[in-house]
Amino acid sequence: MANALRLRRLTGVGDGECGEGDCPNVYLTNRRSFVVQGNQFHGFRVPEGEGLVEIPEEVLREAFRALGW
């Protein structure tokens, strides 16, 4: 599976923001794209097959720190 998508977790300390889960989080893929885990955002309708999540500013700051940005 040389082309399998791999995720590197950049954030998340399990602070209980999602109840029993450990989110929100930001992941970096081996394709240099990002995957964001969080609560669904319903502020407006997005095209079919797409989605939005809302994550706290601190989670993105933590991800940027992990990347050295």
KAZIVEN-V669161 format. One record per helix or strand of 2 or more residues. SS is the DSSP state (a for helix, b for strand). FROM is the first residue (numbers start at 1). TO is the last residue. If there is no record, write none. Layout:
SS;FROM;TO  SS;FROM;TO
This chain:
b;7;9  b;25;29  b;34;37  b;39;40  b;53;54  a;57;67
